Amino acid sequence: MAWMFAGISGAAYEDASLTYLTCSLLPVLNIYEYIITFSQEVDTVWKRPWTKISVLLISARWAMLAFAVLQLIPNSSKVCQYH
């Protein structure tokens, strides 16, 4: 009942907790997926000649990784900007 002292109802607290967990876990899962598939990326893309498709794939994967890492850094106003 700690949220009651702060003037937050139980439902609002649970909603905020779920939002925080969702916004924290999705980038972590994205980073985890990148780590476990990196060896496949090396075999599929890095060891072959560069093509437009391979550049597109690498750009998309590294952009997703950068976005996931940036999502884990809290800003001053909100932990998750997509609430």
N, C-alpha and C positions, 0 to 999 in steps of 0.2 A: 504493500500500500504506500510505498514511498512517493509514487506519482500523485497521490491525493494531496500531499502536503504542498506540492508545487502548483496546485490548482489545475492539474491535468487529469481528466477522467481516465478510467481504465481502458476504455475502447480507443481513445486517442493515443494513449501510451502504447497499446498493442499495435496500432496502425503505424506509429512512428518507429517502433522497434522492427516491424516487418519491413518497412521501407529502408531502414538503415541496413538490415541484414541483406536485403535484395541488392542494394546499391554497393554493398561491400563484397558480396559473394560472386556476383557476375564477373567483375574484372578479375578476381582471383581464379575463377574457373577458366577464363580466357587465357590468362598467363600460364596456367597449368597445361591447358591444351597445347599451347605453343611449345612448352618445354618438352612434352612427351612426343610431339610430332616433328621436332627439329631435325632429328636424324633422317626422317623421310624427306624433309625439305632439302637437306643437303644432297641426298642421293638423287632426288628428282630434278632439282633446279641447279644447284651450285656446281655439280660435277658435269654438267652438259653445256653445250654452246648457248649463249644468250640469245633469246628471241624476244619479240614484243610481249608474248604471253608470259614468259618467265619474269620479265621486268614488272608486268602488271601484277602477277602473283606475289612477288617479293614486296612490291610497294603496298599492296593491300594488307599483307600479313604484318609487315612492320608498322604500318599505320594503326592497325587494330591493337598491336602490342603497346604502342606508345599511348594510345587512347586509354587502354585498360590501366596502365601505370598511372596516368594522369588522373583517372577517376578515383584512385586510391588516396590521392593527396587531398586532404580536406581544404576547402577554401574558408575564408573568414565568416561567411554568412550561412552556408549550408554544407552538410557533408555530401549530399547528393543533389545535383542541380536538376535532375529530372523527376522531381517529386510533384 
